[in-house]
């Protein structure tokens, strides 16, 4: 089989308040046409960053500093955004592992979304007659709907007005007039840029897994007092400061839009 993807000595570096950190260190592998390749490793070892580096979706602070990524014998690292856009989504696609940005995994995409053929989409009600909320709770591996919206979400996606997130969004619009959101508000449905979404997906997934693992360890084995400082250091190394800054920026933008 011919080599469709060739990753050679890929090295990715992030720069931030913590200085510079190598997240991917001279990684090499090939993927042949029709072949499935699994990258396995512990949380924070660079699996997601490797994929984001290949796709050109690293976001703020991240850069490929060495190596090459050949797709169909073309080096993706030499391409600008316009050139990459002709490949991403057409010849190469990345499915993010964050469950909060996924569709219901037990149904086909076609049974959940209708493509109107003009660049817009409708979120469909379940074909079995149940409500969107009932279907999500009964059949899905997740219990939350998508929380990511790009800037033109409402121009392209139509939600059912009488159930599911359509009702929730309508209620939010009414409640904003009467509720002190500064004192009575969970984290709202904020908007992220594509760049920020790729970063919080890459960073957040590993952080959530690490936090859950440590929580379980401390509940069963104890040791939180002795291990707390190293726990915080690990979170910082995994990008918690950048993750929180992205969330803070998105929330501030959300509040600014409410004030308009």
C-alpha positions, 0 to 999 in steps of 0.5 A: 500500500502507498503511504498516504500520510508521512510524519517525520521528526514532528516537533511541536512547541508551546510558548506561554507564561511558563516559557517554552515547552516541547509537547511533541518531540520528534515523532515519526510514523506513516499511514498507508491508504486504507490503513488504521493507525492508533497512537497510544499513550498516557494523558498529556503525552502529546497524542492530541497535539500531534493530531492538531499539528498535522491538521494545522490547528494548534492555535495560540502559542503553539508552533511546529518547530521541526519535521515534516508532514507529507499528505499525498506527497505534499508537505502540509507545513509549507501550506498557508491557511487558504491552501490547508482549507482546500484539504481540511474537511475534503481530504482530511478530517479530525473528529475531536474526542471531547464529548461535549462537542459530539453528536449522539454516538448511537445514531447516524449523522443523517438521522440527527441533522438535515443538510438543506443544500444551501450551507444551512442545516436543521437539527431534526427531532427523533424519528421515534416520536420522542423528544430531543431531551428524552432521546439524548438521556435514553440513547446517548453516551453523553448527557449534554448537548453541544456547547460550542458555537461559532460566530455564524451558528444561528445563521446556519443551524436551525433548532426545533423551537418547541423542544431540546436546546431550542427551548433552552435558548428561548428561555435564556433570552427571556431570563436575561431580562429579569435574572441577575446573571452575575449572581445566578448563572452557570457557565453560559453557551459562549462562542469560541473561535475555531482556533480556541475550540481546537485548543480547549479540546486538545488541552481540556480532554487530557486535563479532565482525565487527569483531574478525574484520575487524581480525584479517584486516587485521593478518595481511595488512597488519600495523600492530597496534602502531600501531592497537591503542589505536584498536582498543580505543577502538572496541571500547569504543564498540561496548559491549565492557564491557557485553558482558563484564559480562553474560557475567560475571554469567551465569557467576557465576550459573551457579557459584552454581547449581552450589553449591546 
